[in-house]
Amino acid sequence: MPMKSAFAESRPFLLLSLLFGISYFFVKDSNIPGLYLMAWKGAGVGFLAIYALVRLHRLDGKIVGAIMALGAIGDMALEYDLILGAGAFMAGHLVAIAFYSRFRRHQLGFSQKIFAIMLVPLSVLIAWALPSVRADAAGVAVYCLSVAAMAAMAWTSRFSRYQVGAGAVMFLVSDLLIFARMGPMENSVIPELLIWPLYYFGQFMIATGIVRTLRHELAAESADPVHA
């Protein structure tokens, strides 16, 4: 695909994603009317969904687009109802787990295996321990199970561990900070500063990492250079 065509297909959506994703951090506590702010929040990851659909003209693009779209829906729904937003995110995590299972890494180093094995139970245990209102602990743990399993599957997939795997772990850490804000870090500025950047850039790394890997593989199969 010519470079000019590649730019026309992908760069505007990535730039729009970055524009909305980064700027949301600075406007999220402003007096912008709720519906506009909700749309602003969802646009960052929403444009990543469009990017995936445009850049991967096959089923994989639709799946990655669906994962990102569910994330964007979750972002917006959280502003209206916590359970509804968590449900959208859980649906996205389940789709992502199934997706990563199709791209297993054939060989894993011992340390990488241990990290992936321990990531899920430790994350769930930490999440369960964080809420000060203990009635919330079980629900938090169940939700964390889905995001931690997604992160472990991304880490052990054949996508770049330093991009897709790291992005998924950033997503997980962002959620753990949300849970920490329900307990020991309730009055700390750290969650306020880190939750959105970790989440948004984690999603950005996941989407672009998957798309670039699959496009490069497709190019290698067809011996036709592409510009991801």
Phi and psi in degrees as GROMACS dihedral restraints (atoms count N, CA, C in turn):
[ dihedral_restraints ]
;  ai    aj    ak    al  type     phi  dphi    fc
    3     4     5     6     1   -58.5    20    10
    4     5     6     7     1   151.0    20    10
    6     7     8     9     1   -59.9    20    10
    7     8     9    10     1   -40.8    20    10
    9    10    11    12     1   -61.3    20    10
   10    11    12    13     1   -40.5    20    10
   12    13    14    15     1   -67.5    20    10
   13    14    15    16     1   -39.4    20    10
   15    16    17    18     1   -61.9    20    10
   16    17    18    19     1   -41.9    20    10
   18    19    20    21     1   -62.5    20    10
   19    20    21    22     1   -45.0    20    10
   21    22    23    24     1   -62.6    20    10
   22    23    24    25     1   -32.2    20    10
   24    25    26    27     1   -81.7    20    10
   25    26    27    28     1   -35.8    20    10
   27    28    29    30     1  -116.7    20    10
   28    29    30    31     1   -43.4    20    10
   30    31    32    33     1   -58.9    20    10
   31    32    33    34     1   -44.0    20    10
   33    34    35    36     1   -57.3    20    10
   34    35    36    37     1   -38.6    20    10
   36    37    38    39     1   -70.9    20    10
   37    38    39    40     1   -37.3    20    10
   39    40    41    42     1   -67.6    20    10
   40    41    42    43     1   -41.0    20    10
   42    43    44    45     1   -65.1    20    10
   43    44    45    46     1   -41.0    20    10
   45    46    47    48     1   -65.7    20    10
   46    47    48    49     1   -39.6    20    10
   48    49    50    51     1   -60.1    20    10
   49    50    51    52     1   -48.1    20    10
   51    52    53    54     1   -63.3    20    10
   52    53    54    55     1   -40.9    20    10
   54    55    56    57     1   -58.9    20    10
   55    56    57    58     1   -51.6    20    10
   57    58    59    60     1   -73.7    20    10
   58    59    60    61     1   -39.7    20    10
   60    61    62    63     1   -64.7    20    10
   61    62    63    64     1   -43.4    20    10
   63    64    65    66     1   -75.0    20    10
   64    65    66    67     1   -43.9    20    10
   66    67    68    69     1   -67.2    20    10
   67    68    69    70     1   -27.7    20    10
   69    70    71    72     1   -59.0    20    10
   70    71    72    73     1   -35.9    20    10
   72    73    74    75     1   -57.2    20    10
   73    74    75    76     1   -33.1    20    10
   75    76    77    78     1   -90.6    20    10
   76    77    78    79     1   -14.1    20    10
   78    79    80    81     1  -112.5    20    10
   79    80    81    82     1    -5.9    20    10
   81    82    83    84     1   -61.7    20    10
   82    83    84    85     1   -24.8    20    10
   84    85    86    87     1  -105.6    20    10
   85    86    87    88     1    18.1    20    10
   87    88    89    90     1   -87.5    20    10
   88    89    90    91     1  -175.6    20    10
   90    91    92    93     1   -95.5    20    10
   91    92    93    94     1    19.8    20    10
   93    94    95    96     1   -62.5    20    10
   94    95    96    97     1   134.7    20    10
   96    97    98    99     1   -52.6    20    10
   97    98    99   100     1   145.1    20    10
   99   100   101   102     1   -52.1    20    10
  100   101   102   103     1   -46.9    20    10
  102   103   104   105     1   -65.2    20    10
  103   104   105   106     1   -39.1    20    10
  105   106   107   108     1   -67.1    20    10
  106   107   108   109     1   -41.5    20    10
  108   109   110   111     1   -67.4    20    10
  109   110   111   112     1   -35.9    20    10
  111   112   113   114     1   -63.1    20    10
  112   113   114   115     1   -45.3    20    10
  114   115   116   117     1   -65.2    20    10
  115   116   117   118     1   -39.7    20    10
  117   118   119   120     1   -59.3    20    10
  118   119   120   121     1   -44.8    20    10
  120   121   122   123     1   -62.4    20    10
  121   122   123   124     1   -43.4    20    10
  123   124   125   126     1   -74.0    20    10
  124   125   126   127     1   -21.1    20    10
  126   127   128   129     1   -66.7    20    10
  127   128   129   130     1   -34.3    20    10
  129   130   131   132     1   -56.1    20    10
  130   131   132   133     1   -54.1    20    10
  132   133   134   135     1   -80.9    20    10
  133   134   135   136     1   -27.1    20    10
  135   136   137   138     1   -59.1    20    10
  136   137   138   139     1   -41.0    20    10
  138   139   140   141     1   -70.7    20    10
  139   140   141   142     1   -23.6    20    10
  141   142   143   144     1   -67.8    20    10
  142   143   144   145     1   -34.3    20    10
  144   145   146   147     1   -63.3    20    10
  145   146   147   148     1   -44.2    20    10
  147   148   149   150     1   -64.3    20    10
  148   149   150   151     1   -42.2    20    10
  150   151   152   153     1   -55.2    20    10
  151   152   153   154     1   -46.8    20    10
  153   154   155   156     1   -64.8    20    10
  154   155   156   157     1   -42.0    20    10
  156   157   158   159     1   -64.0    20    10
  157   158   159   160     1   -38.4    20    10
  159   160   161   162     1   -75.1    20    10
  160   161   162   163     1   -38.4    20    10
  162   163   164   165     1   -85.5    20    10
  163   164   165   166     1   -22.0    20    10
  165   166   167   168     1  -118.9    20    10
  166   167   168   169     1    99.0    20    10
  168   169   170   171     1   -86.5    20    10
  169   170   171   172     1    60.3    20    10
  171   172   173   174     1  -162.3    20    10
  172   173   174   175     1  -178.1    20    10
  174   175   176   177     1   -56.6    20    10
  175   176   177   178     1   -38.9    20    10
  177   178   179   180     1   -58.9    20    10
  178   179   180   181     1   -38.0    20    10
  180   181   182   183     1   -63.7    20    10
  181   182   183   184     1   -39.4    20    10
  183   184   185   186     1   -65.9    20    10
  184   185   186   187     1   -38.0    20    10
  186   187   188   189     1   -67.9    20    10
  187   188   189   190     1   -48.1    20    10
  189   190   191   192     1   -63.0    20    10
  190   191   192   193     1   -39.6    20    10
  192   193   194   195     1   -60.9    20    10
  193   194   195   196     1   -39.3    20    10
  195   196   197   198     1   -66.5    20    10
  196   197   198   199     1   -39.6    20    10
  198   199   200   201     1   -61.1    20    10
  199   200   201   202     1   -47.0    20    10
  201   202   203   204     1   -67.7    20    10
  202   203   204   205     1   -38.2    20    10
  204   205   206   207     1   -64.1    20    10
  205   206   207   208     1   -40.7    20    10
  207   208   209   210     1   -64.9    20    10
  208   209   210   211     1   -34.9    20    10
  210   211   212   213     1   -63.9    20    10
  211   212   213   214     1   -43.1    20    10
  213   214   215   216     1   -64.7    20    10
  214   215   216   217     1   -40.5    20    10
  216   217   218   219     1   -63.1    20    10
  217   218   219   220     1   -42.0    20    10
  219   220   221   222     1   -61.2    20    10
  220   221   222   223     1   -42.0    20    10
  222   223   224   225     1   -55.9    20    10
  223   224   225   226     1   -46.7    20    10
  225   226   227   228     1   -74.7    20    10
  226   227   228   229     1   -40.8    20    10
  228   229   230   231     1   -65.3    20    10
  229   230   231   232     1   -30.9    20    10
  231   232   233   234     1   -59.3    20    10
  232   233   234   235     1   -27.9    20    10
  234   235   236   237     1   -73.9    20    10
  235   236   237   238     1   -15.5    20    10
  237   238   239   240     1  -107.5    20    10
  238   239   240   241     1   -45.8    20    10
  240   241   242   243     1  -151.9    20    10
  241   242   243   244     1   124.4    20    10
  243   244   245   246     1   -62.5    20    10
  244   245   246   247     1   -42.8    20    10
  246   247   248   249     1   -66.9    20    10
  247   248   249   250     1   -42.1    20    10
  249   250   251   252     1   -62.5    20    10
  250   251   252   253     1   -43.8    20    10
  252   253   254   255     1   -64.6    20    10
  253   254   255   256     1   -44.2    20    10
  255   256   257   258     1   -62.1    20    10
  256   257   258   259     1   -36.7    20    10
  258   259   260   261     1   -63.0    20    10
  259   260   261   262     1   -41.5    20    10
  261   262   263   264     1   -63.9    20    10
  262   263   264   265     1   -42.9    20    10
  264   265   266   267     1   -64.5    20    10
  265   266   267   268     1   -42.1    20    10
  267   268   269   270     1   -62.2    20    10
  268   269   270   271     1   -40.5    20    10
  270   271   272   273     1   -60.5    20    10
  271   272   273   274     1   -42.5    20    10
  273   274   275   276     1   -63.0    20    10
  274   275   276   277     1   -40.1    20    10
  276   277   278   279     1   -63.7    20    10
  277   278   279   280     1   -41.0    20    10
  279   280   281   282     1   -65.5    20    10
  280   281   282   283     1   -40.8    20    10
  282   283   284   285     1   -63.2    20    10
  283   284   285   286     1   -41.7    20    10
  285   286   287   288     1   -64.7    20    10
  286   287   288   289     1   -40.7    20    10
  288   289   290   291     1   -59.9    20    10
  289   290   291   292     1   -45.7    20    10
  291   292   293   294     1   -63.4    20    10
  292   293   294   295     1   -38.6    20    10
  294   295   296   297     1   -64.7    20    10
  295   296   297   298     1   -49.6    20    10
  297   298   299   300     1   -64.0    20    10
  298   299   300   301     1   -28.3    20    10
  300   301   302   303     1   -64.7    20    10
  301   302   303   304     1   -20.5    20    10
  303   304   305   306     1   -82.7    20    10
  304   305   306   307     1    -9.5    20    10
  306   307   308   309     1  -127.4    20    10
  307   308   309   310     1    53.3    20    10
  309   310   311   312     1   -69.2    20    10
  310   311   312   313     1   141.7    20    10
  312   313   314   315     1   -79.5    20    10
  313   314   315   316     1   128.1    20    10
  315   316   317   318     1   -71.3    20    10
  316   317   318   319     1   -33.7    20    10
  318   319   320   321     1  -128.8    20    10
  319   320   321   322     1   132.4    20    10
  321   322   323   324     1  -125.7    20    10
  322   323   324   325     1   137.7    20    10
  324   325   326   327     1   -67.1    20    10
  325   326   327   328     1   158.6    20    10
  327   328   329   330     1   -58.1    20    10
  328   329   330   331     1   -45.2    20    10
  330   331   332   333     1   -64.3    20    10
  331   332   333   334     1   -35.3    20    10
  333   334   335   336     1   -69.7    20    10
  334   335   336   337     1   -37.2    20    10
  336   337   338   339     1   -63.6    20    10
  337   338   339   340     1   -45.9    20    10
  339   340   341   342     1   -62.5    20    10
  340   341   342   343     1   -42.6    20    10
  342   343   344   345     1   -59.5    20    10
  343   344   345   346     1   -47.5    20    10
  345   346   347   348     1   -65.8    20    10
  346   347   348   349     1   -39.7    20    10
  348   349   350   351     1   -67.1    20    10
  349   350   351   352     1   -41.6    20    10
  351   352   353   354     1   -81.6    20    10
  352   353   354   355     1   -20.8    20    10
  354   355   356   357     1   -58.8    20    10
  355   356   357   358     1   -43.9    20    10
  357   358   359   360     1   -69.5    20    10
  358   359   360   361     1   -57.5    20    10
  360   361   362   363     1   -63.0    20    10
  361   362   363   364     1   -37.5    20    10
  363   364   365   366     1   -66.1    20    10
  364   365   366   367     1   -41.7    20    10
  366   367   368   369     1   -64.0    20    10
  367   368   369   370     1   -44.0    20    10
  369   370   371   372     1   -64.0    20    10
  370   371   372   373     1   -42.2    20    10
  372   373   374   375     1   -63.0    20    10
  373   374   375   376     1   -44.3    20    10
  375   376   377   378     1   -62.2    20    10
  376   377   378   379     1   -45.8    20    10
  378   379   380   381     1   -60.6    20    10
  379   380   381   382     1   -43.0    20    10
  381   382   383   384     1   -62.4    20    10
  382   383   384   385     1   -35.0    20    10
  384   385   386   387     1   -80.3    20    10
  385   386   387   388     1   -16.2    20    10
  387   388   389   390     1   -77.7    20    10
  388   389   390   391     1   -44.8    20    10
  390   391   392   393     1   -62.8    20    10
  391   392   393   394     1   134.2    20    10
  393   394   395   396     1   -74.3    20    10
  394   395   396   397     1   -28.6    20    10
  396   397   398   399     1   -86.9    20    10
  397   398   399   400     1   103.4    20    10
  399   400   401   402     1   -65.7    20    10
  400   401   402   403     1   -19.9    20    10
  402   403   404   405     1   -65.0    20    10
  403   404   405   406     1   -21.3    20    10
  405   406   407   408     1   -86.6    20    10
  406   407   408   409     1   -11.3    20    10
  408   409   410   411     1   -62.8    20    10
  409   410   411   412     1   -43.7    20    10
  411   412   413   414     1   -63.6    20    10
  412   413   414   415     1   -45.5    20    10
  414   415   416   417     1   -63.7    20    10
  415   416   417   418     1   -41.0    20    10
  417   418   419   420     1   -61.6    20    10
  418   419   420   421     1   -43.1    20    10
  420   421   422   423     1   -64.3    20    10
  421   422   423   424     1   -41.3    20    10
  423   424   425   426     1   -63.1    20    10
  424   425   426   427     1   -45.6    20    10
  426   427   428   429     1   -62.3    20    10
  427   428   429   430     1   -44.3    20    10
  429   430   431   432     1   -61.2    20    10
  430   431   432   433     1   -32.3    20    10
  432   433   434   435     1   -56.8    20    10
  433   434   435   436     1   -40.5    20    10
  435   436   437   438     1   -69.4    20    10
  436   437   438   439     1   -44.3    20    10
  438   439   440   441     1   -72.9    20    10
  439   440   441   442     1   -35.0    20    10
  441   442   443   444     1   -68.6    20    10
  442   443   444   445     1   -39.6    20    10
  444   445   446   447     1   -64.9    20    10
  445   446   447   448     1   -39.5    20    10
  447   448   449   450     1   -60.6    20    10
  448   449   450   451     1   -44.9    20    10
  450   451   452   453     1   -64.4    20    10
  451   452   453   454     1   -41.3    20    10
  453   454   455   456     1   -64.5    20    10
  454   455   456   457     1   -40.3    20    10
  456   457   458   459     1   -67.6    20    10
  457   458   459   460     1   -38.7    20    10
  459   460   461   462     1   -65.1    20    10
  460   461   462   463     1   -41.5    20    10
  462   463   464   465     1   -62.7    20    10
  463   464   465   466     1   -34.8    20    10
  465   466   467   468     1   -97.8    20    10
  466   467   468   469     1     5.9    20    10
  468   469   470   471     1   -80.8    20    10
  469   470   471   472     1   173.2    20    10
  471   472   473   474     1   -87.4    20    10
  472   473   474   475     1     5.9    20    10
  474   475   476   477     1   -74.9    20    10
  475   476   477   478     1   160.8    20    10
  477   478   479   480     1   -54.2    20    10
  478   479   480   481     1   122.3    20    10
  480   481   482   483     1   -67.5    20    10
  481   482   483   484     1   -28.9    20    10
  483   484   485   486     1   -84.2    20    10
  484   485   486   487     1    -6.0    20    10
  486   487   488   489     1  -121.2    20    10
  487   488   489   490     1   -66.8    20    10
  489   490   491   492     1   -70.3    20    10
  490   491   492   493     1   -47.6    20    10
  492   493   494   495     1   -61.8    20    10
  493   494   495   496     1   -47.1    20    10
  495   496   497   498     1   -65.1    20    10
  496   497   498   499     1   -38.2    20    10
  498   499   500   501     1   -62.4    20    10
  499   500   501   502     1   -40.2    20    10
  501   502   503   504     1   -66.8    20    10
  502   503   504   505     1   -38.4    20    10
  504   505   506   507     1   -66.4    20    10
  505   506   507   508     1   -38.1    20    10
  507   508   509   510     1   -60.7    20    10
  508   509   510   511     1   -41.3    20    10
  510   511   512   513     1   -57.4    20    10
  511   512   513   514     1   -47.8    20    10
  513   514   515   516     1   -61.1    20    10
  514   515   516   517     1   -45.6    20    10
  516   517   518   519     1   -62.1    20    10
  517   518   519   520     1   -38.8    20    10
  519   520   521   522     1   -58.7    20    10
  520   521   522   523     1   -44.1    20    10
  522   523   524   525     1   -67.0    20    10
  523   524   525   526     1   -38.5    20    10
  525   526   527   528     1   -62.9    20    10
  526   527   528   529     1   -34.3    20    10
  528   529   530   531     1   -68.4    20    10
  529   530   531   532     1   -33.5    20    10
  531   532   533   534     1   -62.0    20    10
  532   533   534   535     1   -44.4    20    10
  534   535   536   537     1   -67.1    20    10
  535   536   537   538     1   -35.9    20    10
  537   538   539   540     1   -63.8    20    10
  538   539   540   541     1   -30.9    20    10
  540   541   542   543     1   -69.5    20    10
  541   542   543   544     1   -15.9    20    10
  543   544   545   546     1   -85.6    20    10
  544   545   546   547     1    -1.4    20    10
  546   547   548   549     1  -146.3    20    10
  547   548   549   550     1  -108.6    20    10
  549   550   551   552     1   -66.1    20    10
  550   551   552   553     1   -21.3    20    10
  552   553   554   555     1  -109.6    20    10
  553   554   555   556     1    27.7    20    10
  555   556   557   558     1   -57.2    20    10
  556   557   558   559     1   -38.2    20    10
  558   559   560   561     1  -106.9    20    10
  559   560   561   562     1    13.8    20    10
  561   562   563   564     1   -89.2    20    10
  562   563   564   565     1   146.9    20    10
  564   565   566   567     1   -82.7    20    10
  565   566   567   568     1   -14.5    20    10
  567   568   569   570     1   -60.0    20    10
  568   569   570   571     1   -50.0    20    10
  570   571   572   573     1   -58.4    20    10
  571   572   573   574     1   -40.7    20    10
  573   574   575   576     1   -59.0    20    10
  574   575   576   577     1   -36.3    20    10
  576   577   578   579     1   -81.8    20    10
  577   578   579   580     1   -29.4    20    10
  579   580   581   582     1  -108.3    20    10
  580   581   582   583     1   -25.5    20    10
  582   583   584   585     1   -58.2    20    10
  583   584   585   586     1   -53.7    20    10
  585   586   587   588     1   -68.9    20    10
  586   587   588   589     1   -47.0    20    10
  588   589   590   591     1   -58.4    20    10
  589   590   591   592     1   -42.6    20    10
  591   592   593   594     1   -63.1    20    10
  592   593   594   595     1   -44.1    20    10
  594   595   596   597     1   -65.7    20    10
  595   596   597   598     1   -53.9    20    10
  597   598   599   600     1   -63.5    20    10
  598   599   600   601     1   -49.4    20    10
  600   601   602   603     1   -69.4    20    10
  601   602   603   604     1   -27.1    20    10
  603   604   605   606     1   -62.3    20    10
  604   605   606   607     1   -46.6    20    10
  606   607   608   609     1   -63.0    20    10
  607   608   609   610     1   -40.7    20    10
  609   610   611   612     1   -61.3    20    10
  610   611   612   613     1   -45.1    20    10
  612   613   614   615     1   -64.7    20    10
  613   614   615   616     1   -38.9    20    10
  615   616   617   618     1   -63.4    20    10
  616   617   618   619     1   -52.9    20    10
  618   619   620   621     1   -61.8    20    10
  619   620   621   622     1   -50.3    20    10
  621   622   623   624     1   -69.6    20    10
  622   623   624   625     1   -34.1    20    10
  624   625   626   627     1   -65.8    20    10
  625   626   627   628     1   -43.9    20    10
  627   628   629   630     1   -65.1    20    10
  628   629   630   631     1   -47.8    20    10
  630   631   632   633     1   -61.0    20    10
  631   632   633   634     1   -46.5    20    10
  633   634   635   636     1   -63.5    20    10
  634   635   636   637     1   -42.8    20    10
  636   637   638   639     1   -61.2    20    10
  637   638   639   640     1   -48.9    20    10
  639   640   641   642     1   -69.0    20    10
  640   641   642   643     1   -34.8    20    10
  642   643   644   645     1   -68.6    20    10
  643   644   645   646     1   -39.1    20    10
  645   646   647   648     1   -65.8    20    10
  646   647   648   649     1   -38.3    20    10
  648   649   650   651     1   -65.9    20    10
  649   650   651   652     1   -41.3    20    10
  651   652   653   654     1   -64.1    20    10
  652   653   654   655     1   -38.8    20    10
  654   655   656   657     1   -66.4    20    10
  655   656   657   658     1   -38.9    20    10
  657   658   659   660     1   -65.1    20    10
  658   659   660   661     1   -37.2    20    10
  660   661   662   663     1   -67.3    20    10
  661   662   663   664     1   -36.6    20    10
  663   664   665   666     1   -97.7    20    10
  664   665   666   667     1    -4.3    20    10
  666   667   668   669     1    55.5    20    10
  667   668   669   670     1    36.1    20    10
  669   670   671   672     1  -122.5    20    10
  670   671   672   673     1   108.0    20    10
  672   673   674   675     1   -58.3    20    10
  673   674   675   676     1   139.8    20    10
  675   676   677   678     1  -129.0    20    10
  676   677   678   679     1   165.4    20    10
  678   679   680   681     1  -118.1    20    10
  679   680   681   682     1   104.6    20    10
